[in-house]
Amino acid sequence: MLKWLKAALGHPPSSAASVPGAEAAADELQRKGNRLLDDGRLEEARRCYEEAAVLDRTAARLVNLGFVLKELGQPGPARQFLLEALALDPEQFDASFMLGSMAAEAGELAEARLYSGRAASLHPVCREALAGHAGVDFLKPAPGTAQVAAEAAEAAEAAIRQHADATEFFFFLGNIQIGLGDFAAAAGSFNAVLELTPDNPDGHYNLGVTAQMLGQHDAAIASFRKAVALRPGDVRSLCGLASSLTSNGQPTEAIAVCEEALALAADRGEVHNALGNALLTLGRHDEAIASYSRTIALQPDYAEAHSNIGMALTAKGQLDTAIGSLQRAVAIKPRYAEGHNNLGNALQQQGRFDDAMRSYGTAIAINPRFAQAHNNHGVAASAQGRQLEALASWRRALELKPDYLDAWSNSLYVLSFSTHITPADYLVEAKSFGAAAAARATPYAAWTAAASLRPDGVPLRVGFVSGDFREHPVGFFLEGVLQHLDPARVSAIAYTTNPSDDGLTARIKRHFAGWHSIVGLDDKTAAAKIHADGIHVLVDLA
């Protein structure tokens, strides 16, 4: 990113007094760090830049160190080195540029304007790019964040009209569009990068990020794989690939990718965080917490890891501790919509519905297009009997994500006892939901178990699939049935889709001949497992 700007603007490197005889050694370390940075080996690049700055502490070297720390997710230390660079050389363009960008990302508009304005005064020709990259228009009064970002997008688009072959402007615009929650438009910007430079690994990486945000997991996986192929050993792209595999119901494959990344960079917090996500999806809560804890040991201000520990603790029912972790996450990163949403979920499980709704409201204010937060806001409103408000939240979630079956199911449940819909209209709505759900289902080939799998005298193997093997009406009902099954005639096998257990879970487990978690598995993988287990009759208790 900075290399293109330096070439375009032609500004000379800045420096301060250096240790005699050390400059050549520092230059060599700097070049080595640049090569490592280009290869995506950020932690090794950081060490080179640190050693170079010790030998020859110039503003330019501190800027490079600040940049790599920012890329490593350590904005606090990055900011300190960038400020030191400015203290050494107040006309250091890159330091002002990055400080403005980081402040905008953190929602600190006054600071963003200050440093972006300073950068623009140093290089007025780059005004549009600065407005776009920093996410602020520093020449206008301070409006709301969304309005500022929209104005910045217009400025970036104006720059593109003047420099249609400059990939950096498309990167700038795509990043702004992500901030605005317009992921489809961001994907268009990154596709424009790839039209200009088809083998651009950063373009494929960013396209993978937007596909992931759009829920297009297969496309995200393909983009991240392409980025890794173009830049082997790129830990950032490996982490993106692992995340997409986890979201796509392939957590086991994600763990293998994380192990590959750990072999390259065991000291990168994001790798341990990605591994934790895969483990959490599999319901392996304690292992996930251990991975997140390693992330935090490496990067104490890694907000996502604090949030993820909170989610794991929520699943374990340790709500007070979970809420503490989640509050720490949003304190570190106040404009972290997912963190506020996760905090709302923990508060809701504690029965603190008003507090939960405030957290969901904060998430929505940060990202109005956050469909999951709208859905959760509706669940909390419904729990308090505020059904019309709940329906409005679910409708908004469906407007944002038309195939959001959870929101649709929640809406149908409330409408089933509502006086605001006729039975005929409800039937139409229910049939539409059924058609949408059926369209997403893929029939499993050769589902029927062969007769030879059950010789005479062998118990009938009955599988039960449910997320409610717990203190829930389904669980209570099933407990009574299981007590009366004759194990000589019927062998009950459980397939749980819920990672959490409770007292009822412990009681009924002894009645099952087999207990299997299919948490996090996609439908195809789960079906293959059930079929391989030789199940004769499958009961879906959803």
Secondary structure by P-SEA (a helix, b strand, c coil): caaaaaaaaccccccccccccaaaaaaaaaaaaaaaaaacaaaaaaaaaaaaaaacccaaaaaaaaaaaaaaccaaaaaaaaaaaaaacccaaaaaaaaaaaaaaacaaaaaaaaaaaaaaacccaaaaaaaaaccccccccccaaaaaaaaaaaaaaaaaaccccaaaaaaaaaaaaaacaaaaaaaaaaaaaaaccccaaaaaaaaaaaaaacaaaaaaaaaaaaaaacccaaaaaaaaaaaaaaaccaaaaaaaaaaaaaaccccaaaaaaaaaaaaaacaaaaaaaaaaaaaaacccaaaaaaaaaaaaaaacccaaaaaaaaaaaaaccccaaaaaaaaaaaaaacaaaaaaaaaaaaaaacccaaaaaaaaaaaaaaacaaaaaaaaaaaaaaacccaaaaaaaaaaaacccccccaaaaaaaaaaaaaaaaaacccccccccccccccccccbbbbbbcccccccaaaaaaaaaaaacccccbbbbbbbccccccaaaaaacccccbbbbcccccaaaaaaaaaaaccccccccc
